[in-house]
């Protein structure tokens, strides 16, 4: 199992790995890791599909692809037999969740980049970079891909307006991205022989829990458990933050959001459960496979 940048990093990814009877999937740059038979995680906190997204502070998607190519060469060398290497690469599941940081960073850093492009053009750049990486992996033998779309970004605690409304500009980018991603996957299914994919609708999954938390076992869907300011949306929850003071809820399991951006463990577990076993046709499984079926299907 090979993972590309994850919007919320490692927790639910390794829950899914557990469902697939795989050991903990190590980060590519973890010191001392020198074998990747069970997979590798290329995720970089804050990274995007665009090189410009938090440039200098993250590992962008193109660089992650370069790292993958090193792993691919390692596998071919270690397995020796080219047929065995080809089979291993084709059976692997390549998990992508990227784009959120490309759309959030201009609002969180006061960047003017969005003024240089129309919304459609900017989304096209993100999708274009993603398309290039998918096709490169396909060219190297990858056949099974899993995707997670971007959440309702304008409704995250860190971006939500102080009056309680979602920030329309960011939510619009989410909508445009998710439509473009669905269109891309349909096209790739037609263009690339043997291309199989799972597509999880994180956007609607999270929107439901934000707006109707009690239906899913939560008490609070808009405010974070830990943070400062309106909706505890200031990223101040411990560590080396600019803002040192923060509030902390008594029971994180009552909240959808842990901090200004990330979900609680309970919410991630619900996400992983539905990604793995949600039936095709389920509101959040956009198909044609759920993740369990994708692991099991032949290439």
C-alpha positions in Angstrom: 0.0 0.0 0.0 1.5 3.3 -1.1 0.1 6.6 0.2 0.5 10.1 -1.2 -0.2 13.3 0.7 -3.0 13.0 3.2 -5.1 15.9 4.2 -5.1 14.8 7.8 -2.0 12.7 7.8 -1.5 9.3 9.4 -4.2 8.3 11.8 -7.0 7.0 9.7 -4.6 5.9 7.0 -3.1 3.4 9.4 -6.6 2.4 10.6 -7.2 1.4 7.0 -3.9 -0.4 6.8 -5.0 -2.3 9.9 -8.2 -3.3 8.1 -6.1 -4.6 5.2 -4.0 -6.7 7.6 -0.9 -4.6 7.0 1.6 -3.4 9.6 2.1 0.3 10.4 3.0 2.1 7.1 6.2 4.0 7.7 7.0 7.5 6.4 9.4 7.4 3.5 11.9 9.7 5.3 11.7 8.0 8.6 15.3 7.3 9.8 16.3 3.7 9.7 13.6 2.6 7.2 15.2 0.7 4.4 12.5 -1.7 3.2 9.1 -1.1 1.8 7.5 -4.5 1.1 4.3 -3.5 2.9 4.1 0.0 1.6 5.3 3.5 2.4 3.7 6.8 3.3 4.8 10.0 1.4 2.5 12.4 3.3 3.9 15.8 4.2 1.9 18.0 6.6 0.7 21.1 4.8 1.7 19.9 1.3 -0.2 20.6 -1.9 -0.3 19.6 -5.5 1.2 22.9 -6.4 4.9 23.6 -5.7 3.9 27.1 -4.5 1.8 25.8 -1.6 3.8 26.5 1.6 6.9 26.4 -0.5 10.0 25.6 1.4 8.1 24.1 4.4 6.6 21.0 2.9 7.3 18.2 0.4 5.1 18.9 -2.6 3.4 16.3 -4.7 6.0 16.2 -7.5 8.7 15.6 -5.0 6.7 12.9 -3.4 6.5 11.3 -6.9 10.3 11.4 -7.1 10.5 9.6 -3.8 8.0 7.0 -5.1 10.2 6.3 -8.1 13.1 5.5 -5.7 10.9 3.0 -3.9 9.8 1.5 -7.3 13.4 1.0 -8.3 14.2 -0.5 -4.9 11.4 -3.0 -5.3 12.5 -4.1 -8.7 16.1 -4.5 -7.4 15.1 -6.4 -4.3 12.6 -8.7 -6.0 15.0 -9.4 -8.8 12.3 -11.1 -11.0 10.7 -8.4 -13.2 7.4 -10.3 -13.3 7.2 -10.5 -9.5 8.0 -6.8 -9.3 5.4 -5.9 -11.8 2.8 -7.9 -10.0 3.7 -6.3 -6.6 3.4 -2.8 -8.1 0.1 -3.5 -9.9 -1.5 -5.1 -6.7 -0.5 -2.1 -4.6 -3.2 0.5 -3.7 -2.1 4.1 -4.2 -4.0 6.4 -1.8 -4.3 10.1 -2.6 -5.9 12.9 -0.6 -4.5 16.2 -1.7 -5.7 19.7 -2.7 -7.0 21.1 0.6 -3.8 23.0 1.3 -3.7 24.5 -2.2 -7.0 26.1 -1.5 -6.6 27.0 2.2 -3.1 28.4 2.1 -4.0 31.7 0.2 -6.6 32.5 2.9 -4.4 31.5 5.8 -1.2 33.3 4.6 -2.8 36.4 3.0 -1.3 35.3 -0.3 -2.5 37.1 -3.5 -2.1 34.1 -5.8 -5.8 33.7 -6.3 -6.0 37.2 -7.8 -3.7 36.0 -10.6 -6.1 33.3 -11.8 -9.8 32.6 -12.2 -11.1 30.0 -9.8 -11.5 27.5 -12.6 -8.0 28.1 -13.9 -6.5 27.6 -10.4 -8.4 24.4 -9.8 -7.3 23.2 -13.2 -3.7 23.7 -12.1 -4.2 21.6 -9.0 -6.0 18.8 -11.0 -3.4 19.0 -13.7 -0.6 18.3 -11.4 -2.5 15.4 -9.8 -3.3 14.0 -13.2 0.4 14.0 -14.2 1.4 12.1 -11.0 -1.4 9.5 -11.5 -0.3 8.9 -15.1 3.3 8.5 -14.1 2.5 5.9 -11.5 0.2 4.1 -14.0 3.1 4.1 -16.5 5.3 2.4 -13.9 2.7 -0.3 -13.4 0.2 1.1 -10.8 -3.4 0.0 -11.4 -5.3 0.5 -8.2 -5.9 4.0 -7.0 -7.9 5.4 -4.0 -9.0 9.1 -3.8 -10.5 11.3 -1.1 -12.0 14.6 -2.2 -11.5 17.8 -0.3 -13.8 18.7 2.6 -16.1 21.8 2.8 -13.0 24.0 3.5 -15.0 27.2 4.2 -16.7 25.5 7.1 -13.5 24.5 9.0 -13.1 26.2 12.4 -10.0 28.0 11.2 -11.7 29.6 8.1 -15.3 29.9 9.2 -16.5 33.5 9.4 -16.8 35.0 12.9 -20.6 35.3 12.5 -20.8 31.5 12.1 -21.3 31.3 8.3 -18.9 29.3 6.1 -16.5 31.3 4.0 -18.1 31.2 0.5 -14.9 31.7 -1.5 -13.1 28.7 -0.1 -16.2 26.5 -0.2 -16.6 27.3 -3.9 -13.1 26.2 -4.6 -13.9 22.9 -2.8 -16.9 22.4 -5.0 -15.1 23.1 -8.2 -12.2 20.8 -7.2 -14.5 17.9 -6.3 -16.4 18.2 -9.6 -13.2 18.3 -11.5 -11.8 15.3 -9.6 -14.9 13.2 -10.4 -14.7 14.1 -14.1 -11.0 13.3 -14.1 -11.6 9.8 -12.6 -14.3 9.0 -15.2 -11.9 10.0 -18.0 -9.0 8.0 -16.6 -11.2 4.9 -16.4 -11.9 5.3 -20.1 -8.4 6.2 -21.1 -6.2 3.8 -19.1 -6.7 0.1 -19.5 -7.0 -1.7 -16.1 -7.3 1.6 -14.1 -9.4 0.9 -11.0 -10.3 3.3 -8.4 -12.1 4.0 -5.1 -13.4 7.5 -4.5 -14.6 8.7 -1.1 -16.7 11.8 -0.6 -15.1 13.4 2.4 -17.0 16.6 1.6 -20.5 15.3 2.2 -19.2 13.0 5.1 -17.9 16.0 7.0 -20.7 18.4 6.0 -23.3 16.0 7.5 -21.4 15.8 10.8 -20.8 19.6 11.0 -24.5 20.3 10.4 -26.1 17.4 12.2 -23.5 16.2 14.8 -26.1 14.5 17.1 -27.0 12.1 14.3 -23.5 10.7 14.4 -22.8 10.6 18.1 -21.3 14.1 18.6 -22.5 17.1 20.5 -20.6 19.8 18.6 -19.9 20.0 14.9 -18.7 23.6 14.3 -16.3 24.4 17.2 -13.1 22.5 17.8 -12.2 20.8 21.0 -8.9 22.6 21.3 -7.9 26.1 20.3 -8.6 29.8 20.7 -11.0 32.4 19.5 -14.3 32.0 17.6 -15.1 28.3 17.2 -11.6 27.6 18.7 -10.4 28.2 15.1 -7.0 29.8 16.0 -4.3 27.1 15.5 -3.0 27.4 19.1 -3.5 23.9 20.5 -0.1 23.3 22.2 3.3 22.9 20.7 5.3 25.8 19.1 2.4 28.0 18.2 2.4 31.8 17.8 -0.6 31.9 20.2 0.3 30.1 23.5 -3.0 30.2 25.3 -5.8 27.8 24.3 -9.0 26.2 25.6 -9.5 22.5 25.8 -12.8 20.6 25.9 -13.4 17.9 28.5 -14.3 15.1 26.1 -12.9 15.1 22.5 -15.3 12.3 21.6 -18.2 14.8 21.7 -16.5 16.9 19.0 -16.1 16.5 15.2 -13.0 18.7 15.2 -10.0 18.2 17.4 -8.4 21.6 16.5 -8.9 24.3 14.0 -8.3 21.9 11.0 -8.1 18.3 12.1 -10.8 15.9 13.2 -11.0 14.0 16.4 -10.0 10.3 16.7 -13.7 9.3 16.8 -14.4 11.2 13.6 -11.4 9.7 11.8 -12.5 6.3 12.9 -15.9 6.8 11.3 -14.2 8.1 8.2 -12.0 5.0 8.0 -14.9 2.7 8.6 -16.9 4.1 5.7 -14.0 4.4 3.4 -13.2 0.7 3.9 -16.5 -1.0 4.0 -19.2 1.5 2.8 -21.2 -0.1 0.0 -21.0 1.1 -3.5 -23.9 3.4 -3.9 -23.5 4.6 -0.3 -23.7 8.4 -0.2 -20.0 8.7 0.6 -18.6 6.0 -1.7 -18.6 7.4 -5.1 -17.3 4.2 -6.5 -16.9 2.0 -8.4 -15.1 0.3 -5.5 -14.9 0.9 -1.8 -11.4 0.5 -0.4 -11.9 -3.1 0.8 -13.1 -4.1 -2.7 -10.2 -2.3 -4.3 -7.7 -4.3 -2.2 -9.4 -7.5 -3.1 -9.9 -7.0 -6.9 -7.6 -8.6 -9.3 -5.4 -6.6 -11.7 
